[in-house]
Amino acid sequence: MTGGRTVQGAEPRLRPWDWGALALLVFGPFLFVVGWLIGVWLLWASNRWTWPWKVVGTLAWPLGWAAALGAEFFQPPLWISMLIMGVIELAVYIALFVEARVPKEARG
């Protein structure tokens, strides 16, 4: 118990490159997919997520697009397909943010 004071030297849950990984996973596909690939590399290089979360983060964008394409078989308006894709991807990225953890070696 720290009595409301911060612990000196405590490592933050997300470092700048972890934020970069999340940002590139979200916005990387708009950068000719190269940004997304860099985001995936940063995700897998980080020790903030367990391997199942890394797999989920890697597949969020492809699965979001697959869901949008699958919805096209039912021929909804385009905005509904895009909404489905966006909700799936956003939920995964929020989950990645929530599930980020400080590595065991930094916890002491």
N, C-alpha and C positions, 0 to 999 in steps of 0.2 A: 504494500500500500504506500503510495507516495504522498498522501495528504493533499492531493490536488495539484502538486507541483509536477513539472515535467522531468523526466529522467534524462540527465545529460548523456549525450552520445547514443540515444535511442535512434535506431534507424527508422526512417519513415516507411509506411506500408508500400507506397509506390514511389520509385525514383523517377527522375526526368525521362530516362529511356524507357521505363515501363509505361509512362504516360504517352510517350512517342509510339510505342507498340500499339496501344489502344487506339490512338488517333489514326495511325496508318491502317489498322484493321478496318476502321470505320470509313475513312476518306481515301484510302489507298486505291480502291478500284477506280476512282475518278482520275487517278494519276497514271492511266494506261497500265493498270494491274501491277506495275513494278512497285509502286508504293505499298500495295497489299502484300506482295512477296517480302518486302523489307519488314513490314509489320509482323508477318508470320515468323520471319527469322528472329526478330527481337523478342517475340513472344516465347519462342522455344529456347532462346538464349537466357531468358530470365529465370531466376529461382523463386519468383513470387507466386507461381501457379504450379499445381500438380499436373502430371502428364494428362489426366483425363480432361482437365480444363483447357490445356493447350490444344488437345484434339478438337474440343468444342469450339474454341476460338478460331482455329484454322478452318473449320468447316462452316462457320456461321455465314460467310458471304456466299459460298457456292450453294449451300442449302437454302438460303434466302431466295436466291435466283431460281433454284429448282422449284421451290414452292410457288413463286410467281408464275413460272412457266406452266406448272401443273394446274394452277388456277385458270389458265387460259383455255383448258379443255372444257371448262364450264362456261366460258365466254362472259365473264363479268366485265364491267367497264375497266379500262386500263388502270384507273386510279385505285380500284379495289385490289388488283393484283400487286401494284406497287406498295399499297398499304400493308398487305399481308407480308411481303418481303421485308419491309421496313420494321414492322413489329417484331418479326422473328429475329432479325439481326440486332435490333436495339435491345431486346430482352437478353440476348446472349452477351452483348457488351456490358450491360449493367451487371449481369451475373459475374462476368470476369472482374469487374471493378470491385464488387462486393466480396468475391472469393479471394482476392489478392491477400497475401499474408507475408509477414516478416519471416524470413528464413530462420530455422531453428538455431543456427550458429550465431545469429545476431540477437536472438532473444536471451541467450545466456543461460 
